[in-house]
Amino acid sequence: MVTLPQYNALMFDHLSPFHLFLTFDAKGHRAGPSMHKILDHLGLDLEDCTSSLRLSRQGMNLSVNVLSKAPVRSLSCQLVGVDTITSQGQSIPLMGGALLDLGLTLEEVTRLDRLPLHRHDFTPHMMIEELMLLIEAKSIVVSASQDITLRLEHERNSALDSARRDPLTGLCNRTALEQTKRDAALDLRSLCVMQMDLDHFKAVDDTLGHIAGDHVLRHVAQILRDETRRDDELIRLGGDEFAIILHHIRDPGQAEAVAQRIIERVAHPIPYQNTHCHVSASIGLARPEELGTTTDASALVALLDQADSALYAAKHAGRNHWLWAAAEL
């Protein structure tokens, strides 16, 4: 049996900075410097810490009296205060009590940033420096992996968005329209579909050139943005043809007002260099009236066809105005 006088405190402070000496009267008699830091962090006093101490081996609770009779390996020591710290190690019987030779568990080391401990608070045999380097390396790898994942996701979304955008006007293109047609959650009951074509656009291209034509298309695209809402869909089908899908339209008058505003604004002369471009717009409208609870997105194709027929009827009737489709779905 090792006696207390043989216990060289200063030497053991260096060899086992997390040690704790407990006496038979359930008092804390002495602690290593690193254990003192843990007690301070938990708001515990050394002398009274045993009331907050949970000692166990393989799930079985142990008392100081048991530990004072024979060495115990694989000892778990849990200190509970404002936080909970778990350490593990062994106990050594001493005259008058038991010495606990402890070290932090790996789980505690991985959360070391919450504790007032540094590398010099651990002994070399604990390999804490290597563990901390591994944890730091893991953190760097995880962070880098997350950054790469976010960047790839951003690039993927940007590529998908680019594939759905008309590069000249920034509006959606036919690819986006095809996706809308496949949207099973589309509520057709509140939709209004418009097909729009610019009148006299070919004359601008022929007399002022394609650059002037591009200028007109961008100008018209901005008018469409101005006169619609954020959740409405604006599509350039190609050339001077556009489709507009208005959502949440309960009153046909709402759609008619939008179409009229677009027509009036497009008809204003469009400044270009030292001259003006003159175009107008013809619009065909279609809106389902008797769909009941139908949300079949394939019906959108029929709506687009009806709006297209109404568009050509508007052109033949003199252009520069809108018409509803002759037959509703």
N, C-alpha and C positions, 0 to 999 in steps of 0.2 A: 504494500500500500504506500503510495506516495504521500508524503506529509506536506502541509501547506508551506512550511518554511523552505522546502525544497523547490517550491514553485517560484521560479525567478521571473517576477512580473515584467521587468523591462525587456528581458529576452523574449518572453512570450508575446509581449505587445508587438514585437517585430515579426515573430514567426506566425502568429495567429491573431491578426488585428480585429477579427470579429468574435473573439472568445468571450465567454460569459461565465462567471463563477457564481453558482447558487449555493446557499447554505440550507441546512436542514429546516431552519425556521422560515423557509420560503421567502428569503430575502436575496436581493441581488447584492453580492459583496464586491465584485470587481468586473469591469468590462474592458475590452481592448479599445483602442482609439477609434477604430472604424465603427464598432458596435455603439460607442458613445454617440457618434454622429447619427446613427439610425434611431437611437432612443430619443435624442433631441428632436429629430425630424417628426417622430411619432408623438411628441409631447409627453413622454414617459420619464419618470424618475428611476434611476438605477435601483434604488433600495426597494421601491414598490412595484417594479416591473413584472414580478412573477404573477401578479393578478391578471396581467394582460398577456401572459405567456401560454402558448399551447404546445406541448411537447408530445410527440407521437412517433411510433415506428410501425410501418405497414398498417396504418389506420388505427392502431391501439394506443390510447392515451397513456402517458408515463408520468410518474411523479419524481420529484427530486430524491425521495427516499429510495425508489427503485434504481435510479441512475447512480446513487452513491454506493451501491453494492457490487455492481459489475459493469464493465465497459459495454457500451451500446453503439453499434455501427448503424449506418443508414438512418440516422436520427433526423427527424423533421422538427424545426422550431419556427413557430409562427408568432410574431409580435403584432398585437392589434392596438392601434391608437387612432389618430386622425387618418391614418392610412394603414394598410396591412402589408407587412414585409415577411416573406418566407425565406428561411435559410435552411441549410442542411449540413450534416457533418457527423460527428461522433461525440460521445460523452466519456469522460475519464473520471473514475471515482477518486475523490480527494478526502482527506480527513476533514470532516465537518460539512461535507456537501459533494458537489459534482462540478467538474469543469466541462463546459460545452465548447468544443473546438469546431467552429462553424464557418460557413462561407455562403454567399448568396447563390440562389438557384439560377439556372440559365434563364428562366422566365423573368426573374428580377433584373438580371443583367441586360436583357433586351429592352427593359424599361428604365434604364439607369438614369436617363435624363431628368427624371422626377425626383431623384435623390441627391443629397448634398455630398456626393462621393466622386472621387477622381481616381485616375490610374494609380497614383502613389498610395491610395488607401487599401490597395490589394497587394498581396505578396506575389512574387514571380511564379511560384508553383501553382497559383490559381489560374494562370494563363489568361488573366483578364484582358491584357493588352491585345492578345491574339483574338479573343472573343469580340472585343470592341472594334477591332479592325474588320472582323468578319461582318459584324452588324452594320458598320459604316459602309462596307462594300455592298452589302445587301441593299441598304437604303439607296445607295447610288444607282445600283442596277435597277431596282424597282422604279425609282424616279425616272431614269432614262427610258425604261420600258413604257411607262405611262406617257412620257413626252412623245415617244415614237408612235404609240397607239393613237394619241390625240392628233398628232400631225398627219398620220395616215388617214384617219377618219375625216379630218378637215380636207385633205387633198381629194379623198374619195367623194365627199359631198360637193366640193368645188367642181370636180370633173362631171358629176351627175348633173349639177346645176347648169354647167356650161353646155352639156349635151342637150339640155331642155330649153336653152335660150337662143333667140335669134341674135347673132352677133351685131347686126346693124342697129336694131331698135332696142334691144334689151328685153323685148317681150318674149313670152313663151313661144315655142315653135310647134310644129306638127307632132314631134315626139312627146311633148308635154300633153298635147291634146289627146293623143292615143292613150296615155296613162290615165287621163281623166275619164275616157270612155271605159277603161277597165276598172274604175273605182267602184267597188261593190257597195260602199257606204254612201254613194251619191244620192241625195234626196232630190229627185226630179220634180217633186210637187211644187217646190218653191223656186225653180229655175226659170230664167228667160234667156233664150239663145238669140244672139244677133249675128248675122253675116253682113260684113261691110266691104264695099269696093269703092275705090276712088274714081271719080269721073274725070276724064280729060288728063289722066296721069301720063298716058303715052305721049301726049303733046309736049309735056314738060321734058320728058326724056329726049324726045326727038329734037326739040328746039334749043334746050339749054344743057343737055347732056346728062349722063348718069349721075354725076356728082350732085347736080341740082335735084335729081330724082331722089337720091339718098337723103338729101337735106329735107325734102318734103316728107319722106317716110318717117324720119326721126321726129319731125315737128308733129305729125299726126299721132305718132305713138305717145308723145307727151300729152297731147289733148286727151287721148283715151285714158291715160293715168289720172289726169286732173278730174275727169268727169265720172270716174268710177270709184268704187271703194276698195280697200286693201284686200278683202277676201274674194273680190271678183276676179275672173281670169281673162287675161288679154292675150290673144294668140295672133301672131303673124303667120298666115298660112302660106305666104309666098307672094312675090311681086307686090301688088298693091291691094291684096286681099287680106282681110282680118276677120277673126271671130271673137266675139265677146260673150262670156258666160256670166250672167248676173245671178248672184245667189240671194236667197231670202226675199224674193219678190212675191208679195201676196196680192198686189193690185197692179193690173196691166198699165195703169197710168204712170206708175213709177218708171217702168221700162220706156214708155213713150217719151217721158220727160228727158231721160238720159239720151235717147236717140236724137231728140230734137236739139239738145244742147251741143252734141257732137257735130251734127250737120251744120248748125249755125257757125260754130267756131272753125270748122274745116273750110267753110266757104269764104272766110276772110282771106284776102291776099297774103301770101307768105313771103316776107322779105328774103331776097337772096342776092347777094352782091349788090349790083346797081339796079336791080329790077325786082319784079315780084312774080311769084309762081301762083297760078290760078287753078285750083282744083275744087271739086265738091265731093260729097259722099252720098252714096245710096245705101240704105240699110233695110234688110229683111229681118223680121222678128218672128219668133215662134215660142209658144208657151203651152205646156200641157195643162189641160183643164180637168180631165176626168180620169186621173190615174189611180185614184183611191189611195191604197197604201203602197203602191208599186215604187220600188227603188232600183229597178233593173237598169243598170247603166247602159245596156245595149239600146235602150229607148232613146238615149242621147243622140245616137246616130240618126234616128228618124227626125229628131228635132232639128239637127243641123241641116238635114236635107230640106226640111220644110222652110227653114230660114233662108236657105240658098235659093229656093224657088221664089220666095217673097222678095228677095234681093233683085233677082232678074225682072220680076214684075215691076218693081220700083224703077229700075233703069228704063224699061220699055215705056213706062208711064211719064217719062220726062226727066228722070234723075233728080238728084239733090233733095230727096225726101225719103221717108220710111213707110213701109207697109207691113201689116201683119200677114202671116201665112193664111191662105184661104181656108185650110182645113186644120183643125186642132187634133192632137193625139187623143 
